[in-house]
Amino acid sequence: MSNHFDQTIKTQADLDEYKDFQVWMNKVLDESISDIRYAVKEGEEGMQKGHKKIEMFKHIQKQIMRQTDFSLSSYNKYREIK
């Protein structure tokens, strides 16, 4: 039984494109993770200043959704370029 990778990678050019995509996507994900960590830090600081936990949770959730949307749109732009 072959997997999706076996079905899409047939030539060296396909493999090179896949590797290039991996490097690019890892960069996007690293940026997203960094932004989410920052949002969590902001949320923790907000709670220390007396903001309600639910408000801080909503702030963090909003940032995670924003980063998810960014990652997906970045992926779609990458696919359009290729």
PDB file of N, CA, C and O in Angstrom:
ATOM      1  N   MET A   1       0.848  -1.169   0.000  1.00  0.00           N
ATOM      2  CA  MET A   1       0.000   0.000   0.000  1.00  0.00           C
ATOM      3  C   MET A   1       0.897   1.237   0.000  1.00  0.00           C
ATOM      4  O   MET A   1       1.748   1.393   0.876  1.00  0.00           O
ATOM      5  N   SER A   2       0.705   2.106  -0.975  1.00  0.00           N
ATOM      6  CA  SER A   2       1.528   3.312  -1.055  1.00  0.00           C
ATOM      7  C   SER A   2       0.819   4.465  -0.360  1.00  0.00           C
ATOM      8  O   SER A   2      -0.405   4.494  -0.232  1.00  0.00           O
ATOM      9  N   ASN A   3       1.629   5.405   0.079  1.00  0.00           N
ATOM     10  CA  ASN A   3       1.038   6.564   0.747  1.00  0.00           C
ATOM     11  C   ASN A   3       0.990   7.749  -0.214  1.00  0.00           C
ATOM     12  O   ASN A   3       1.437   7.659  -1.357  1.00  0.00           O
ATOM     13  N   HIS A   4       0.443   8.852   0.270  1.00  0.00           N
ATOM     14  CA  HIS A   4       0.297  10.052  -0.562  1.00  0.00           C
ATOM     15  C   HIS A   4       1.652  10.556  -1.036  1.00  0.00           C
ATOM     16  O   HIS A   4       1.783  11.013  -2.172  1.00  0.00           O
ATOM     17  N   PHE A   5       2.668  10.476  -0.167  1.00  0.00           N
ATOM     18  CA  PHE A   5       4.014  10.938  -0.519  1.00  0.00           C
ATOM     19  C   PHE A   5       4.528  10.172  -1.733  1.00  0.00           C
ATOM     20  O   PHE A   5       5.070  10.778  -2.658  1.00  0.00           O
ATOM     21  N   ASP A   6       4.368   8.851  -1.746  1.00  0.00           N
ATOM     22  CA  ASP A   6       4.825   8.032  -2.873  1.00  0.00           C
ATOM     23  C   ASP A   6       4.109   8.401  -4.164  1.00  0.00           C
ATOM     24  O   ASP A   6       4.685   8.301  -5.247  1.00  0.00           O
ATOM     25  N   GLN A   7       2.878   8.821  -4.054  1.00  0.00           N
ATOM     26  CA  GLN A   7       2.082   9.138  -5.240  1.00  0.00           C
ATOM     27  C   GLN A   7       2.408  10.509  -5.815  1.00  0.00           C
ATOM     28  O   GLN A   7       2.193  10.735  -7.006  1.00  0.00           O
ATOM     29  N   THR A   8       2.916  11.422  -5.009  1.00  0.00           N
ATOM     30  CA  THR A   8       3.153  12.783  -5.492  1.00  0.00           C
ATOM     31  C   THR A   8       4.611  13.075  -5.794  1.00  0.00           C
ATOM     32  O   THR A   8       4.896  13.982  -6.577  1.00  0.00           O
ATOM     33  N   ILE A   9       5.545  12.341  -5.203  1.00  0.00           N
ATOM     34  CA  ILE A   9       6.972  12.563  -5.421  1.00  0.00           C
ATOM     35  C   ILE A   9       7.462  11.513  -6.409  1.00  0.00           C
ATOM     36  O   ILE A   9       7.671  10.353  -6.056  1.00  0.00           O
ATOM     37  N   LYS A  10       7.640  11.942  -7.647  1.00  0.00           N
ATOM     38  CA  LYS A  10       8.048  10.996  -8.685  1.00  0.00           C
ATOM     39  C   LYS A  10       9.392  11.347  -9.303  1.00  0.00           C
ATOM     40  O   LYS A  10      10.071  10.474  -9.843  1.00  0.00           O
ATOM     41  N   THR A  11       9.783  12.608  -9.231  1.00  0.00           N
ATOM     42  CA  THR A  11      11.029  13.047  -9.859  1.00  0.00           C
ATOM     43  C   THR A  11      11.871  13.819  -8.850  1.00  0.00           C
ATOM     44  O   THR A  11      11.400  14.178  -7.771  1.00  0.00           O
ATOM     45  N   GLN A  12      13.121  14.067  -9.220  1.00  0.00           N
ATOM     46  CA  GLN A  12      13.991  14.874  -8.357  1.00  0.00           C
ATOM     47  C   GLN A  12      13.420  16.282  -8.200  1.00  0.00           C
ATOM     48  O   GLN A  12      13.519  16.878  -7.127  1.00  0.00           O
ATOM     49  N   ALA A  13      12.823  16.814  -9.268  1.00  0.00           N
ATOM     50  CA  ALA A  13      12.216  18.153  -9.196  1.00  0.00           C
ATOM     51  C   ALA A  13      11.073  18.169  -8.173  1.00  0.00           C
ATOM     52  O   ALA A  13      10.920  19.133  -7.423  1.00  0.00           O
ATOM     53  N   ASP A  14      10.276  17.097  -8.147  1.00  0.00           N
ATOM     54  CA  ASP A  14       9.200  16.996  -7.153  1.00  0.00           C
ATOM     55  C   ASP A  14       9.772  16.981  -5.738  1.00  0.00           C
ATOM     56  O   ASP A  14       9.255  17.639  -4.836  1.00  0.00           O
ATOM     57  N   LEU A  15      10.852  16.214  -5.563  1.00  0.00           N
ATOM     58  CA  LEU A  15      11.480  16.123  -4.247  1.00  0.00           C
ATOM     59  C   LEU A  15      12.071  17.467  -3.832  1.00  0.00           C
ATOM     60  O   LEU A  15      11.945  17.873  -2.676  1.00  0.00           O
ATOM     61  N   ASP A  16      12.715  18.156  -4.770  1.00  0.00           N
ATOM     62  CA  ASP A  16      13.277  19.476  -4.476  1.00  0.00           C
ATOM     63  C   ASP A  16      12.185  20.463  -4.080  1.00  0.00           C
ATOM     64  O   ASP A  16      12.352  21.246  -3.146  1.00  0.00           O
ATOM     65  N   GLU A  17      11.064  20.417  -4.801  1.00  0.00           N
ATOM     66  CA  GLU A  17       9.945  21.312  -4.478  1.00  0.00           C
ATOM     67  C   GLU A  17       9.389  20.990  -3.091  1.00  0.00           C
ATOM     68  O   GLU A  17       9.066  21.889  -2.314  1.00  0.00           O
ATOM     69  N   TYR A  18       9.285  19.709  -2.796  1.00  0.00           N
ATOM     70  CA  TYR A  18       8.780  19.296  -1.487  1.00  0.00           C
ATOM     71  C   TYR A  18       9.706  19.776  -0.371  1.00  0.00           C
ATOM     72  O   TYR A  18       9.235  20.285   0.647  1.00  0.00           O
ATOM     73  N   LYS A  19      11.003  19.620  -0.550  1.00  0.00           N
ATOM     74  CA  LYS A  19      11.970  20.066   0.458  1.00  0.00           C
ATOM     75  C   LYS A  19      11.906  21.582   0.630  1.00  0.00           C
ATOM     76  O   LYS A  19      11.951  22.088   1.751  1.00  0.00           O
ATOM     77  N   ASP A  20      11.801  22.300  -0.486  1.00  0.00           N
ATOM     78  CA  ASP A  20      11.679  23.757  -0.430  1.00  0.00           C
ATOM     79  C   ASP A  20      10.421  24.154   0.338  1.00  0.00           C
ATOM     80  O   ASP A  20      10.447  25.070   1.160  1.00  0.00           O
ATOM     81  N   PHE A  21       9.333  23.464   0.066  1.00  0.00           N
ATOM     82  CA  PHE A  21       8.079  23.738   0.758  1.00  0.00           C
ATOM     83  C   PHE A  21       8.218  23.467   2.255  1.00  0.00           C
ATOM     84  O   PHE A  21       7.727  24.242   3.075  1.00  0.00           O
ATOM     85  N   GLN A  22       8.885  22.368   2.611  1.00  0.00           N
ATOM     86  CA  GLN A  22       9.071  22.038   4.025  1.00  0.00           C
ATOM     87  C   GLN A  22       9.820  23.144   4.760  1.00  0.00           C
ATOM     88  O   GLN A  22       9.424  23.549   5.853  1.00  0.00           O
ATOM     89  N   VAL A  23      10.896  23.628   4.161  1.00  0.00           N
ATOM     90  CA  VAL A  23      11.685  24.700   4.776  1.00  0.00           C
ATOM     91  C   VAL A  23      10.823  25.936   4.954  1.00  0.00           C
ATOM     92  O   VAL A  23      10.823  26.557   6.017  1.00  0.00           O
ATOM     93  N   TRP A  24      10.089  26.292   3.906  1.00  0.00           N
ATOM     94  CA  TRP A  24       9.236  27.483   3.937  1.00  0.00           C
ATOM     95  C   TRP A  24       8.139  27.340   4.990  1.00  0.00           C
ATOM     96  O   TRP A  24       7.898  28.263   5.767  1.00  0.00           O
ATOM     97  N   MET A  25       7.477  26.190   5.016  1.00  0.00           N
ATOM     98  CA  MET A  25       6.367  25.992   5.951  1.00  0.00           C
ATOM     99  C   MET A  25       6.870  25.962   7.391  1.00  0.00           C
ATOM    100  O   MET A  25       6.194  26.461   8.291  1.00  0.00           O
ATOM    101  N   ASN A  26       8.042  25.386   7.617  1.00  0.00           N
ATOM    102  CA  ASN A  26       8.614  25.401   8.967  1.00  0.00           C
ATOM    103  C   ASN A  26       8.851  26.828   9.439  1.00  0.00           C
ATOM    104  O   ASN A  26       8.644  27.138  10.612  1.00  0.00           O
ATOM    105  N   LYS A  27       9.282  27.692   8.536  1.00  0.00           N
ATOM    106  CA  LYS A  27       9.491  29.101   8.888  1.00  0.00           C
ATOM    107  C   LYS A  27       8.160  29.751   9.286  1.00  0.00           C
ATOM    108  O   LYS A  27       8.085  30.464  10.287  1.00  0.00           O
ATOM    109  N   VAL A  28       7.124  29.502   8.502  1.00  0.00           N
ATOM    110  CA  VAL A  28       5.800  30.059   8.804  1.00  0.00           C
ATOM    111  C   VAL A  28       5.310  29.547  10.160  1.00  0.00           C
ATOM    112  O   VAL A  28       4.798  30.317  10.972  1.00  0.00           O
ATOM    113  N   LEU A  29       5.470  28.249  10.397  1.00  0.00           N
ATOM    114  CA  LEU A  29       5.010  27.674  11.664  1.00  0.00           C
ATOM    115  C   LEU A  29       5.809  28.208  12.849  1.00  0.00           C
ATOM    116  O   LEU A  29       5.242  28.477  13.908  1.00  0.00           O
ATOM    117  N   ASP A  30       7.125  28.363  12.677  1.00  0.00           N
ATOM    118  CA  ASP A  30       7.942  28.936  13.752  1.00  0.00           C
ATOM    119  C   ASP A  30       7.476  30.344  14.107  1.00  0.00           C
ATOM    120  O   ASP A  30       7.407  30.702  15.283  1.00  0.00           O
ATOM    121  N   GLU A  31       7.156  31.142  13.087  1.00  0.00           N
ATOM    122  CA  GLU A  31       6.652  32.495  13.335  1.00  0.00           C
ATOM    123  C   GLU A  31       5.310  32.447  14.063  1.00  0.00           C
ATOM    124  O   GLU A  31       5.054  33.241  14.968  1.00  0.00           O
ATOM    125  N   SER A  32       4.461  31.508  13.656  1.00  0.00           N
ATOM    126  CA  SER A  32       3.154  31.372  14.297  1.00  0.00           C
ATOM    127  C   SER A  32       3.301  30.974  15.758  1.00  0.00           C
ATOM    128  O   SER A  32       2.634  31.534  16.628  1.00  0.00           O
ATOM    129  N   ILE A  33       4.168  30.015  16.025  1.00  0.00           N
ATOM    130  CA  ILE A  33       4.385  29.563  17.402  1.00  0.00           C
ATOM    131  C   ILE A  33       4.921  30.703  18.257  1.00  0.00           C
ATOM    132  O   ILE A  33       4.502  30.885  19.400  1.00  0.00           O
ATOM    133  N   SER A  34       5.839  31.459  17.700  1.00  0.00           N
ATOM    134  CA  SER A  34       6.401  32.601  18.425  1.00  0.00           C
ATOM    135  C   SER A  34       5.313  33.617  18.766  1.00  0.00           C
ATOM    136  O   SER A  34       5.259  34.125  19.886  1.00  0.00           O
ATOM    137  N   ASP A  35       4.446  33.909  17.794  1.00  0.00           N
ATOM    138  CA  ASP A  35       3.354  34.857  18.030  1.00  0.00           C
ATOM    139  C   ASP A  35       2.371  34.335  19.081  1.00  0.00           C
ATOM    140  O   ASP A  35       1.870  35.106  19.900  1.00  0.00           O
ATOM    141  N   ILE A  36       2.097  33.041  19.059  1.00  0.00           N
ATOM    142  CA  ILE A  36       1.174  32.455  20.035  1.00  0.00           C
ATOM    143  C   ILE A  36       1.787  32.509  21.432  1.00  0.00           C
ATOM    144  O   ILE A  36       1.097  32.823  22.402  1.00  0.00           O
ATOM    145  N   ARG A  37       3.078  32.205  21.535  1.00  0.00           N
ATOM    146  CA  ARG A  37       3.748  32.300  22.845  1.00  0.00           C
ATOM    147  C   ARG A  37       3.667  33.727  23.381  1.00  0.00           C
ATOM    148  O   ARG A  37       3.461  33.941  24.575  1.00  0.00           O
ATOM    149  N   TYR A  38       3.831  34.690  22.493  1.00  0.00           N
ATOM    150  CA  TYR A  38       3.737  36.091  22.906  1.00  0.00           C
ATOM    151  C   TYR A  38       2.322  36.403  23.403  1.00  0.00           C
ATOM    152  O   TYR A  38       2.150  37.099  24.403  1.00  0.00           O
ATOM    153  N   ALA A  39       1.310  35.884  22.699  1.00  0.00           N
ATOM    154  CA  ALA A  39      -0.079  36.118  23.109  1.00  0.00           C
ATOM    155  C   ALA A  39      -0.344  35.507  24.479  1.00  0.00           C
ATOM    156  O   ALA A  39      -1.038  36.107  25.300  1.00  0.00           O
ATOM    157  N   VAL A  40       0.201  34.322  24.735  1.00  0.00           N
ATOM    158  CA  VAL A  40       0.031  33.684  26.042  1.00  0.00           C
ATOM    159  C   VAL A  40       0.698  34.533  27.126  1.00  0.00           C
ATOM    160  O   VAL A  40       0.141  34.726  28.207  1.00  0.00           O
ATOM    161  N   LYS A  41       1.888  35.032  26.826  1.00  0.00           N
ATOM    162  CA  LYS A  41       2.594  35.896  27.784  1.00  0.00           C
ATOM    163  C   LYS A  41       1.763  37.150  28.072  1.00  0.00           C
ATOM    164  O   LYS A  41       1.630  37.567  29.222  1.00  0.00           O
ATOM    165  N   GLU A  42       1.204  37.746  27.006  1.00  0.00           N
ATOM    166  CA  GLU A  42       0.336  38.918  27.200  1.00  0.00           C
ATOM    167  C   GLU A  42      -0.856  38.567  28.086  1.00  0.00           C
ATOM    168  O   GLU A  42      -1.244  39.343  28.959  1.00  0.00           O
ATOM    169  N   GLY A  43      -1.435  37.381  27.849  1.00  0.00           N
ATOM    170  CA  GLY A  43      -2.578  36.937  28.648  1.00  0.00           C
ATOM    171  C   GLY A  43      -2.221  36.765  30.110  1.00  0.00           C
ATOM    172  O   GLY A  43      -2.975  37.168  30.996  1.00  0.00           O
ATOM    173  N   GLU A  44      -1.058  36.160  30.360  1.00  0.00           N
ATOM    174  CA  GLU A  44      -0.611  35.983  31.746  1.00  0.00           C
ATOM    175  C   GLU A  44      -0.379  37.333  32.420  1.00  0.00           C
ATOM    176  O   GLU A  44      -0.749  37.529  33.577  1.00  0.00           O
ATOM    177  N   GLU A  45       0.231  38.252  31.692  1.00  0.00           N
ATOM    178  CA  GLU A  45       0.469  39.588  32.249  1.00  0.00           C
ATOM    179  C   GLU A  45      -0.848  40.300  32.520  1.00  0.00           C
ATOM    180  O   GLU A  45      -0.988  40.999  33.523  1.00  0.00           O
ATOM    181  N   GLY A  46      -1.810  40.122  31.625  1.00  0.00           N
ATOM    182  CA  GLY A  46      -3.118  40.736  31.815  1.00  0.00           C
ATOM    183  C   GLY A  46      -3.812  40.224  33.064  1.00  0.00           C
ATOM    184  O   GLY A  46      -4.440  40.994  33.791  1.00  0.00           O
ATOM    185  N   MET A  47      -3.699  38.911  33.317  1.00  0.00           N
ATOM    186  CA  MET A  47      -4.315  38.349  34.523  1.00  0.00           C
ATOM    187  C   MET A  47      -3.626  38.874  35.780  1.00  0.00           C
ATOM    188  O   MET A  47      -4.280  39.106  36.797  1.00  0.00           O
ATOM    189  N   GLN A  48      -2.316  39.061  35.712  1.00  0.00           N
ATOM    190  CA  GLN A  48      -1.595  39.606  36.866  1.00  0.00           C
ATOM    191  C   GLN A  48      -2.028  41.042  37.153  1.00  0.00           C
ATOM    192  O   GLN A  48      -1.947  41.508  38.289  1.00  0.00           O
ATOM    193  N   LYS A  49      -2.486  41.733  36.117  1.00  0.00           N
ATOM    194  CA  LYS A  49      -2.938  43.122  36.282  1.00  0.00           C
ATOM    195  C   LYS A  49      -4.413  43.193  36.656  1.00  0.00           C
ATOM    196  O   LYS A  49      -4.978  44.280  36.781  1.00  0.00           O
ATOM    197  N   GLY A  50      -5.038  42.021  36.833  1.00  0.00           N
ATOM    198  CA  GLY A  50      -6.411  42.008  37.307  1.00  0.00           C
ATOM    199  C   GLY A  50      -7.469  41.747  36.246  1.00  0.00           C
ATOM    200  O   GLY A  50      -8.658  41.732  36.566  1.00  0.00           O
ATOM    201  N   HIS A  51      -7.075  41.542  34.998  1.00  0.00           N
ATOM    202  CA  HIS A  51      -8.073  41.220  33.977  1.00  0.00           C
ATOM    203  C   HIS A  51      -8.648  39.827  34.243  1.00  0.00           C
ATOM    204  O   HIS A  51      -7.977  38.966  34.813  1.00  0.00           O
ATOM    205  N   LYS A  52      -9.866  39.625  33.834  1.00  0.00           N
ATOM    206  CA  LYS A  52     -10.523  38.344  34.053  1.00  0.00           C
ATOM    207  C   LYS A  52      -9.892  37.263  33.173  1.00  0.00           C
ATOM    208  O   LYS A  52      -9.458  37.525  32.051  1.00  0.00           O
ATOM    209  N   LYS A  53      -9.854  36.050  33.712  1.00  0.00           N
ATOM    210  CA  LYS A  53      -9.279  34.925  32.973  1.00  0.00           C
ATOM    211  C   LYS A  53      -9.982  34.720  31.635  1.00  0.00           C
ATOM    212  O   LYS A  53      -9.331  34.457  30.624  1.00  0.00           O
ATOM    213  N   ILE A  54     -11.294  34.838  31.624  1.00  0.00           N
ATOM    214  CA  ILE A  54     -12.033  34.596  30.381  1.00  0.00           C
ATOM    215  C   ILE A  54     -11.634  35.597  29.301  1.00  0.00           C
ATOM    216  O   ILE A  54     -11.541  35.242  28.126  1.00  0.00           O
ATOM    217  N   GLU A  55     -11.400  36.832  29.691  1.00  0.00           N
ATOM    218  CA  GLU A  55     -10.983  37.838  28.713  1.00  0.00           C
ATOM    219  C   GLU A  55      -9.599  37.514  28.161  1.00  0.00           C
ATOM    220  O   GLU A  55      -9.346  37.684  26.968  1.00  0.00           O
ATOM    221  N   MET A  56      -8.711  37.053  29.022  1.00  0.00           N
ATOM    222  CA  MET A  56      -7.359  36.700  28.580  1.00  0.00           C
ATOM    223  C   MET A  56      -7.404  35.460  27.693  1.00  0.00           C
ATOM    224  O   MET A  56      -6.671  35.368  26.708  1.00  0.00           O
ATOM    225  N   PHE A  57      -8.274  34.501  28.046  1.00  0.00           N
ATOM    226  CA  PHE A  57      -8.434  33.313  27.217  1.00  0.00           C
ATOM    227  C   PHE A  57      -8.935  33.698  25.830  1.00  0.00           C
ATOM    228  O   PHE A  57      -8.444  33.188  24.823  1.00  0.00           O
ATOM    229  N   LYS A  58      -9.912  34.598  25.781  1.00  0.00           N
ATOM    230  CA  LYS A  58     -10.435  35.057  24.488  1.00  0.00           C
ATOM    231  C   LYS A  58      -9.345  35.742  23.675  1.00  0.00           C
ATOM    232  O   LYS A  58      -9.283  35.574  22.457  1.00  0.00           O
ATOM    233  N   HIS A  59      -8.489  36.508  24.333  1.00  0.00           N
ATOM    234  CA  HIS A  59      -7.377  37.182  23.654  1.00  0.00           C
ATOM    235  C   HIS A  59      -6.424  36.150  23.043  1.00  0.00           C
ATOM    236  O   HIS A  59      -6.037  36.261  21.880  1.00  0.00           O
ATOM    237  N   ILE A  60      -6.057  35.157  23.835  1.00  0.00           N
ATOM    238  CA  ILE A  60      -5.146  34.113  23.348  1.00  0.00           C
ATOM    239  C   ILE A  60      -5.796  33.339  22.208  1.00  0.00           C
ATOM    240  O   ILE A  60      -5.154  33.072  21.192  1.00  0.00           O
ATOM    241  N   GLN A  61      -7.058  32.979  22.372  1.00  0.00           N
ATOM    242  CA  GLN A  61      -7.780  32.236  21.341  1.00  0.00           C
ATOM    243  C   GLN A  61      -7.836  33.030  20.034  1.00  0.00           C
ATOM    244  O   GLN A  61      -7.655  32.468  18.954  1.00  0.00           O
ATOM    245  N   LYS A  62      -8.083  34.317  20.137  1.00  0.00           N
ATOM    246  CA  LYS A  62      -8.132  35.184  18.956  1.00  0.00           C
ATOM    247  C   LYS A  62      -6.783  35.181  18.227  1.00  0.00           C
ATOM    248  O   LYS A  62      -6.733  35.118  16.999  1.00  0.00           O
ATOM    249  N   GLN A  63      -5.693  35.250  18.997  1.00  0.00           N
ATOM    250  CA  GLN A  63      -4.360  35.249  18.392  1.00  0.00           C
ATOM    251  C   GLN A  63      -4.061  33.913  17.713  1.00  0.00           C
ATOM    252  O   GLN A  63      -3.466  33.880  16.637  1.00  0.00           O
ATOM    253  N   ILE A  64      -4.473  32.817  18.340  1.00  0.00           N
ATOM    254  CA  ILE A  64      -4.260  31.499  17.737  1.00  0.00           C
ATOM    255  C   ILE A  64      -5.034  31.390  16.428  1.00  0.00           C
ATOM    256  O   ILE A  64      -4.503  30.886  15.439  1.00  0.00           O
ATOM    257  N   MET A  65      -6.264  31.850  16.408  1.00  0.00           N
ATOM    258  CA  MET A  65      -7.069  31.801  15.183  1.00  0.00           C
ATOM    259  C   MET A  65      -6.456  32.678  14.098  1.00  0.00           C
ATOM    260  O   MET A  65      -6.444  32.300  12.926  1.00  0.00           O
ATOM    261  N   ARG A  66      -5.947  33.843  14.479  1.00  0.00           N
ATOM    262  CA  ARG A  66      -5.308  34.734  13.516  1.00  0.00           C
ATOM    263  C   ARG A  66      -4.083  34.057  12.907  1.00  0.00           C
ATOM    264  O   ARG A  66      -3.863  34.130  11.698  1.00  0.00           O
ATOM    265  N   GLN A  67      -3.295  33.405  13.743  1.00  0.00           N
ATOM    266  CA  GLN A  67      -2.099  32.730  13.239  1.00  0.00           C
ATOM    267  C   GLN A  67      -2.458  31.534  12.371  1.00  0.00           C
ATOM    268  O   GLN A  67      -1.779  31.263  11.380  1.00  0.00           O
ATOM    269  N   THR A  68      -3.512  30.818  12.728  1.00  0.00           N
ATOM    270  CA  THR A  68      -3.961  29.692  11.907  1.00  0.00           C
ATOM    271  C   THR A  68      -4.394  30.187  10.541  1.00  0.00           C
ATOM    272  O   THR A  68      -4.029  29.599   9.523  1.00  0.00           O
ATOM    273  N   ASP A  69      -5.164  31.258  10.508  1.00  0.00           N
ATOM    274  CA  ASP A  69      -5.581  31.847   9.230  1.00  0.00           C
ATOM    275  C   ASP A  69      -4.376  32.294   8.419  1.00  0.00           C
ATOM    276  O   ASP A  69      -4.331  32.083   7.207  1.00  0.00           O
ATOM    277  N   PHE A  70      -3.390  32.914   9.082  1.00  0.00           N
ATOM    278  CA  PHE A  70      -2.176  33.358   8.403  1.00  0.00           C
ATOM    279  C   PHE A  70      -1.430  32.169   7.805  1.00  0.00           C
ATOM    280  O   PHE A  70      -0.988  32.229   6.657  1.00  0.00           O
ATOM    281  N   SER A  71      -1.288  31.094   8.570  1.00  0.00           N
ATOM    282  CA  SER A  71      -0.577  29.915   8.078  1.00  0.00           C
ATOM    283  C   SER A  71      -1.281  29.318   6.868  1.00  0.00           C
ATOM    284  O   SER A  71      -0.633  28.941   5.892  1.00  0.00           O
ATOM    285  N   LEU A  72      -2.597  29.232   6.929  1.00  0.00           N
ATOM    286  CA  LEU A  72      -3.345  28.675   5.803  1.00  0.00           C
ATOM    287  C   LEU A  72      -3.264  29.565   4.570  1.00  0.00           C
ATOM    288  O   LEU A  72      -3.099  29.067   3.457  1.00  0.00           O
ATOM    289  N   SER A  73      -3.377  30.870   4.756  1.00  0.00           N
ATOM    290  CA  SER A  73      -3.290  31.768   3.602  1.00  0.00           C
ATOM    291  C   SER A  73      -1.876  31.764   3.038  1.00  0.00           C
ATOM    292  O   SER A  73      -1.699  31.874   1.825  1.00  0.00           O
ATOM    293  N   SER A  74      -0.866  31.639   3.894  1.00  0.00           N
ATOM    294  CA  SER A  74       0.514  31.552   3.419  1.00  0.00           C
ATOM    295  C   SER A  74       0.716  30.290   2.598  1.00  0.00           C
ATOM    296  O   SER A  74       1.376  30.315   1.559  1.00  0.00           O
ATOM    297  N   TYR A  75       0.145  29.187   3.067  1.00  0.00           N
ATOM    298  CA  TYR A  75       0.242  27.930   2.325  1.00  0.00           C
ATOM    299  C   TYR A  75      -0.415  28.074   0.954  1.00  0.00           C
ATOM    300  O   TYR A  75       0.146  27.640  -0.052  1.00  0.00           O
ATOM    301  N   ASN A  76      -1.586  28.674   0.913  1.00  0.00           N
ATOM    302  CA  ASN A  76      -2.284  28.853  -0.364  1.00  0.00           C
ATOM    303  C   ASN A  76      -1.499  29.753  -1.306  1.00  0.00           C
ATOM    304  O   ASN A  76      -1.444  29.483  -2.506  1.00  0.00           O
ATOM    305  N   LYS A  77      -0.887  30.820  -0.788  1.00  0.00           N
ATOM    306  CA  LYS A  77      -0.061  31.692  -1.625  1.00  0.00           C
ATOM    307  C   LYS A  77       1.143  30.938  -2.161  1.00  0.00           C
ATOM    308  O   LYS A  77       1.517  31.104  -3.322  1.00  0.00           O
ATOM    309  N   TYR A  78       1.752  30.109  -1.318  1.00  0.00           N
ATOM    310  CA  TYR A  78       2.896  29.308  -1.753  1.00  0.00           C
ATOM    311  C   TYR A  78       2.495  28.397  -2.906  1.00  0.00           C
ATOM    312  O   TYR A  78       3.214  28.288  -3.899  1.00  0.00           O
ATOM    313  N   ARG A  79       1.348  27.746  -2.772  1.00  0.00           N
ATOM    314  CA  ARG A  79       0.883  26.822  -3.822  1.00  0.00           C
ATOM    315  C   ARG A  79       0.594  27.577  -5.118  1.00  0.00           C
ATOM    316  O   ARG A  79       0.821  27.043  -6.203  1.00  0.00           O
ATOM    317  N   GLU A  80       0.097  28.810  -5.021  1.00  0.00           N
ATOM    318  CA  GLU A  80      -0.167  29.609  -6.223  1.00  0.00           C
ATOM    319  C   GLU A  80       1.125  29.961  -6.943  1.00  0.00           C
ATOM    320  O   GLU A  80       1.170  29.967  -8.173  1.00  0.00           O
ATOM    321  N   ILE A  81       2.180  30.255  -6.179  1.00  0.00           N
ATOM    322  CA  ILE A  81       3.470  30.606  -6.773  1.00  0.00           C
ATOM    323  C   ILE A  81       4.036  29.421  -7.527  1.00  0.00           C
ATOM    324  O   ILE A  81       4.576  29.576  -8.622  1.00  0.00           O
ATOM    325  N   LYS A  82       3.916  28.239  -6.947  1.00  0.00           N
ATOM    326  CA  LYS A  82       4.449  27.028  -7.564  1.00  0.00           C
ATOM    327  C   LYS A  82       3.545  26.628  -8.694  1.00  0.00           C
ATOM    328  O   LYS A  82       3.799  25.627  -9.363  1.00  0.00           O
TER     329      LYS A  82
END
